[in-house]
Amino acid sequence: MTEAEVHTLTGAYVCDALGDDERAAFEAHMDRCEECASEVRELREVAAIMAAATARQPPVTLKAAVDARIGITRQVPPIVSKMTATPAPPTEHAAGSRRLRAAWAVAAALALLAAGLGWRTIDQQHRISALDAQSTQISRLLAAPDAHSVRVQVTGGGTALVMDSRSRDEAAVSFSALAQPPSGKTYQLWLMAPDGSARSVGLMQQAPGQPIVVTGLTGEAQVGMTIEPSGGSPRPTTTPIMVASLGA
């Protein structure tokens, strides 16, 4: 493996997609190459963001099951002093009526809970599926042999990490500590060509920290972000607050 080939293994190394020999060779190279070491640190940050985005909460049915069990589990009876008269036990009919009413109350509560949780579960599953698909897409982007990344400052606060691959015709952008846009404004992302033209790739509507994936790098050399009126603009109307160069 040549020195030039080792430089292309940063994404595969972070994704743990190297064999033992390749991993050993890359780690030996990284010890003396600050550029690769820095790129590995940045890509690991992206991996952490992806992990946080796809983290799953315990199933909501767990709480429902515990609550239902609490509702029907008999409590330990109080200790009655020998000097206190013991109340007469309820008749079988009265006890049966109370158990029946309690059972109906628990069933009704569980039915309402299940109806609400059903819609939430479907919505949550859709979100998880979308995040899983995006996670797979970014993993493949990072593992591309020509994967390139750069971190830049955002005017007004925060940083942007841009990753791209010409062979996959894709780029991904993630932000850290980005401030909210002014009232009535929104952040808009652009792909910028060498001739100064810009093509909109969408508004910043994703959750904080969630990478934004862009496909179709048709000759553009940079990705940038501007502050635009709510709803966006057909072309940039303000000076970009972030510009990052894409790989060659």
QUIWOGI-V684267 format. One record per residue. N is the residue number from 0. PHI is phi in whole degrees, 0 to 359 (999 if undefined). PSI is psi in radians with two decimals (* if undefined). D_LAST is the distance of its C-alpha to the last C-alpha in Angstrom with 1 decimal. Layout:
n: {N:N}
phi: {PHI:PHI}
psi: {PSI:PSI}
d_last: {D_LAST:D_LAST}
This chain:
n: {0:1:2:3:4:5:6:7:8:9:10:11:12:13:14:15:16:17:18:19:20:21:22:23:24:25:26:27:28:29:30:31:32:33:34:35:36:37:38:39:40:41:42:43:44:45:46:47:48:49:50:51:52:53:54:55:56:57:58:59:60:61:62:63:64:65:66:67:68:69:70:71:72:73:74:75:76:77:78:79:80:81:82:83:84:85:86:87:88:89:90:91:92:93:94:95:96:97:98:99:100:101:102:103:104:105:106:107:108:109:110:111:112:113:114:115:116:117:118:119:120:121:122:123:124:125:126:127:128:129:130:131:132:133:134:135:136:137:138:139:140:141:142:143:144:145:146:147:148:149:150:151:152:153:154:155:156:157:158:159:160:161:162:163:164:165:166:167:168:169:170:171:172:173:174:175:176:177:178:179:180:181:182:183:184:185:186:187:188:189:190:191:192:193:194:195:196:197:198:199:200:201:202:203:204:205:206:207:208:209:210:211:212:213:214:215:216:217:218:219:220:221:222:223:224:225:226:227:228:229:230:231:232:233:234:235:236:237:238:239:240:241:242:243:244:245:246:247}
phi: {999:279:297:294:291:297:300:272:263:300:295:296:295:296:276:57:250:256:286:300:293:295:297:297:294:292:296:294:293:295:299:244:237:293:298:291:298:294:294:297:298:293:291:292:298:296:299:294:297:296:296:294:292:257:298:246:281:303:300:295:294:297:295:298:294:295:299:295:295:299:292:244:276:289:281:292:293:290:282:259:294:297:278:260:293:280:296:294:295:294:291:299:293:295:297:295:296:295:297:295:297:297:297:295:296:297:299:295:296:294:296:296:296:296:298:291:291:300:294:296:296:298:297:296:296:298:294:297:298:295:292:298:296:293:299:296:298:289:299:291:297:294:276:296:297:253:301:227:219:208:248:225:278:256:300:100:122:98:227:236:247:246:238:209:215:291:294:267:59:220:217:225:234:229:237:232:55:279:285:292:292:302:302:80:239:214:274:230:264:224:260:245:268:301:279:96:285:224:240:291:240:126:264:279:246:285:293:305:87:280:297:252:263:241:242:85:271:275:88:291:250:218:240:222:220:233:261:234:301:305:103:88:228:289:210:301:246:225:292:303:265:206:222:227:279:273:294:290}
psi: {2.24:2.88:-0.64:-0.63:-0.61:-0.61:-0.42:0.06:0.13:-0.82:-0.78:-0.61:-0.80:-0.61:0.06:0.78:0.32:2.61:3.01:-0.78:-0.76:-0.70:-0.78:-0.73:-0.71:-0.73:-0.64:-0.69:-0.72:-0.50:-0.46:0.10:1.75:-0.54:-0.81:-0.68:-0.72:-0.71:-0.66:-0.72:-0.75:-0.72:-0.54:-0.58:-0.72:-0.72:-0.66:-0.69:-0.73:-0.70:-0.73:-0.64:-0.53:0.12:2.47:2.41:2.75:2.61:2.40:-0.39:-0.37:-0.81:-0.70:-0.71:-0.72:-0.78:-0.70:-0.71:-0.68:-0.66:-0.41:-0.02:2.23:2.38:2.74:2.25:2.66:2.67:2.17:2.24:2.57:-0.43:-0.16:2.34:2.34:2.19:2.66:2.36:2.57:2.68:2.78:-0.63:-0.77:-0.77:-0.69:-0.68:-0.72:-0.73:-0.68:-0.78:-0.72:-0.71:-0.74:-0.67:-0.78:-0.77:-0.74:-0.75:-0.75:-0.62:-0.79:-0.72:-0.75:-0.66:-0.77:-0.74:-0.49:-0.82:-0.71:-0.71:-0.75:-0.80:-0.76:-0.69:-0.68:-0.74:-0.73:-0.73:-0.71:-0.72:-0.65:-0.76:-0.74:-0.67:-0.76:-0.72:-0.77:-0.60:-0.72:-0.62:-0.79:-0.55:-0.09:2.49:-0.43:0.39:2.36:2.49:2.66:2.47:2.34:2.76:2.56:2.20:2.22:-0.11:2.48:3.00:2.77:2.38:2.08:2.22:2.47:2.82:2.09:-0.61:-0.56:-0.16:0.72:2.73:2.69:2.41:2.30:2.64:2.60:2.37:0.66:2.26:2.76:2.51:2.79:2.78:2.32:0.11:2.92:2.75:2.40:2.33:2.55:2.58:2.23:2.28:2.80:-0.45:0.04:-0.15:2.72:2.46:2.17:2.40:0.21:2.93:2.79:1.54:-0.06:2.84:2.64:2.33:-0.25:2.18:2.58:2.10:2.30:2.29:2.68:1.20:1.39:1.21:-0.07:2.60:-0.27:2.76:2.38:2.96:2.39:2.89:2.11:2.88:2.68:2.26:-0.27:3.04:2.68:-0.38:2.75:2.34:-0.06:2.91:2.30:2.42:-0.08:2.26:2.27:2.42:2.44:2.83:2.73:*}
d_last: {22.4:20.4:19.1:15.4:16.2:17.8:14.8:13.4:16.7:16.6:16.6:19.2:21.2:21.5:22.5:25.0:23.8:24.3:27.4:29.7:28.7:24.9:25.6:27.9:25.4:22.6:25.1:26.4:22.9:22.3:25.6:24.3:20.6:20.5:16.8:17.1:20.4:19.1:16.3:19.2:21.4:19.1:18.6:22.4:23.0:21.2:23.4:26.4:25.6:25.4:28.7:30.4:29.4:30.9:33.9:37.2:40.5:43.8:45.3:47.3:50.1:50.8:52.2:54.1:55.7:56.7:58.1:60.1:61.6:62.6:64.4:66.6:67.1:70.6:70.9:73.2:76.6:78.1:80.6:84.0:86.7:90.0:91.8:89.8:91.0:88.5:87.7:88.8:86.0:84.8:86.2:84.3:83.9:82.5:80.1:78.9:78.4:76.3:74.1:73.7:72.7:70.2:68.7:68.3:66.7:64.2:63.5:63.0:60.6:58.6:58.4:57.1:54.6:53.4:52.9:50.7:48.8:48.2:46.1:44.3:43.5:42.1:39.9:38.8:38.0:35.9:33.9:33.6:32.5:29.7:28.5:28.8:26.6:23.9:24.2:23.7:20.6:19.0:20.2:18.5:15.2:15.7:16.8:13.9:12.8:9.1:10.3:8.8:11.3:12.6:16.1:17.4:20.9:22.5:25.0:28.4:27.7:25.5:22.0:19.0:16.8:13.6:12.2:9.7:9.0:7.5:10.5:12.8:11.6:12.7:12.5:15.5:17.0:20.1:22.4:25.0:28.2:27.3:30.4:31.9:31.3:34.3:37.1:36.4:32.7:29.7:26.0:23.6:19.9:17.7:14.3:13.8:12.6:12.4:16.0:17.2:18.1:17.9:18.5:20.6:19.8:23.0:25.4:25.7:28.4:27.4:29.5:28.6:26.1:25.2:21.5:20.4:18.3:16.4:15.8:14.6:11.1:12.2:9.8:9.9:7.8:10.3:13.1:16.5:20.1:23.3:27.0:28.7:32.2:33.2:32.0:28.8:28.0:26.6:24.4:23.9:27.3:26.6:24.2:21.4:22.5:19.1:15.6:12.5:8.9:6.5:3.8:0.0}
